[in-house]
């Protein structure tokens, strides 16, 4: 049986993929998103992804992110099973913020990862 574990990238590689046209999908809960997210991210909570995956483009690499990497790994695996080129951001938004990459809140101000 093939390994269904999705590929992973760190925050710097994820940023490079985004510059090259990848799609950043944040699968955290609404309160987490509102407190702080990557500016380029699109928000679809993991619990809604099964019904909303049609909103995710099939023609781009999808970088999935959550707080620490667990939920986003499940999202990347699920999207991969549906034919998406989906990868996981290892360490999630905590790693993104630790790499001094931009985090904004729901109003566009300086955000925090909760």
N, C-alpha and C positions, 0 to 999 in steps of 0.2 A: 504494500500500500504506500503511495507516495506521501512525502512529508507535506502537510498542509500549512506548516508554519510560514507566515508571510515574511518576505525580506524586510530588513530593518535598515534605517539610516539614522545617523546622528543629526543634531540640529544644523550644523554647518552644511552638511550635504543636502539636507532638506531645503535649506535656504537657496542653495545653488539650483536644485530641481525646480523650485518655485520661479526663480529668475528665468529658467529655461521653459516655463510654461506649465509646470505641474499644478495640480489643484489641491489645496490644503483643506482637509475635511476634519473639523473639530467635532468629536462625538460625545463631549462632556454634557453634563446637565446644565439647564439654563442659568442657575445661580453661579456656576463655575465660569461659564461663558461671559456673563455680565461682569464678573469681577476682573477678568483679564484673559485676553486671547491674542493670537497673532493677527496683525492687521489684515493680512491677505486671506484669512480663513473664512470658510463657510460653515455655518453651524447646523448640524442635524444630530440631535441626541441619539445615542446608540439604540435606545428603545424604539425610536421612530424609523431607523434606517431601513428595516425590512419593507416598510410601506412607502418610503420616500426615496429609495435608491435611484429611481428614475430621474431625480433632480441632479444626480451626479453625472458628469460627462463621461462617456465611454471612450472618447478619443484622446484622453490625456492621462498621464500618470497621476494616481490619487495617493497623496501622502496623508495618512490617517493619524490623528493626534488626540490624546486625552490628557489626564494629569500626569500619569506615570508610565503609560505604555501598555497596560493590560487591556483596557476596553478597546483601545485603538487597534491592538493586535487582533482582537475578535472581529472588529469592523473590517480590517484589511482582509482577513481570512474569508469573511462572508462575501465581501465584494469580489474577491478573487474567484470564488466559486460561481459567481454570476458573470464572469468574463471580463472583469475590470483588471487593469494593471494597477494593483493596490499594494502599497508598502506601509510599514509602520514606522512612526517616529519614535525611536528607542529613547526611553526616559521621559517622553511626553513633554508637556508644557513646562514641567520643572526643569528639564534639560535645556529647553529652548530659552527660558529666562536665565538660567545659569550661564548660558553662552552669550549673555548680554544682547540677545536679539529682542526686538521691539515687542512689548506687550501693552495692549490698550484695553480700556474698560468699555462698557456699553455706550458711553458718551464720547468715546474717542480720546479720552484723557489717559494718563498713565495708569496702567492696570497692574494687578497682582494675581498670582496663581494661587488658588485655594484648593 
